[in-house]
Amino acid sequence: MQVPVAEQAVHRFDVMLLTGRAGDGRADFSWVWYGSSEMALASGMSVPLIGAACSSHGGLDAWSKVRSLEGRFSRLGGPIPIFKGIGATFEMPTAFSVHPHERKTVFHDYPRLGRTTVFDGTTAPVRMLVFTQDGERAELTDYRRRFRGIGKWRRWNSTDAAYFFGYALLTYFSVPFLLKDCEVLRARKDAVTVRLPLMFESHCEVQTFWFDSNGLIVRHDYSAEILGKVFSGAHYSSDFAEVQGLKLARARRVVPRLGLLPLPLTMLSATLSFGSPQQPPTSRSLGGAG
């Protein structure tokens, strides 16, 4: 297996080849681990798999032209939403707009008709914005701190849910293009483990992405830190649709895992639908969310 090397000069670059067997029963594989005691890890731009995946998902040109991706939750279920209070302490979000280059996710008519809730990643740390129909705005800064300590185990309110699904949708609709800006920790012919950019709030800092033979992301491993580090999952994506030239998965399912081993229990499942730029599910704009 050819080891992709960062284009930048390095003072000391150590490469370790790890072997093992994938948890899904596939053949033996080899991981390439990138490490340096003096400089940054390998750039995502230097790994051919990431470039090929960007092309498979629609290409950098289509990605650069996207302003917002409009969609809806058609279905959302599983033990995690139930445990967190769906239908009791918060309702399922429905219409959303993801603005990947602005790092915003907007939930329309949420938590109720006439209101808008915004995951705003333009600030660090992330803030949550809630707008009334009259344009009044509530701003909640450094929202992730609300999940520290025992805050991980409480039931959610609607803003908590919008924070979780806001960063989740932003992550899912930003990859694989986001990966070119990440540090690559491990790589193999069909998977990469990366460290996300410091300012990009997501499930956790280090995540692994698996690709099928067509270069599409079909599995995504992470730990949902705001639920507790014990919530390590393998997120499976399928039923891809073309939206503004990009390939986006409509069916999503998360199962727990032990290391690389996925377990046969669905913890969260969701079905998404997408609108076209000409006929989005909702016509509301950000309404001053910037």
Buried (B, 14 or more C-beta within 10 A) or exposed (E): EEEBEBEEEBEEBEEEEEEEEBBEEEEEBEBBBBEBEEEEBBBBBBBEBBBBBBEBBBEEEBBEEBEBBBBBBEEBBBEBBEEBBBEEBBBBBBBBBBBBEBBBBBBBBBBEEEBBBBBBBBEEEBBBBBBEEEEEEEEBEEBBEBBEEEEBEEEBBBBBBBBBBBBBBBBBBBBBBBBBBBBBBBBBEBBBBBBBEEEBBBBBBBBBBBBEEEBBBBBBBBBBBBBEEEBBBBBBBEEBEEBBEBBBBBBBBBBBBEEBEBEEEBBBBBBBBBBEEEEBBBEBEBBEBE
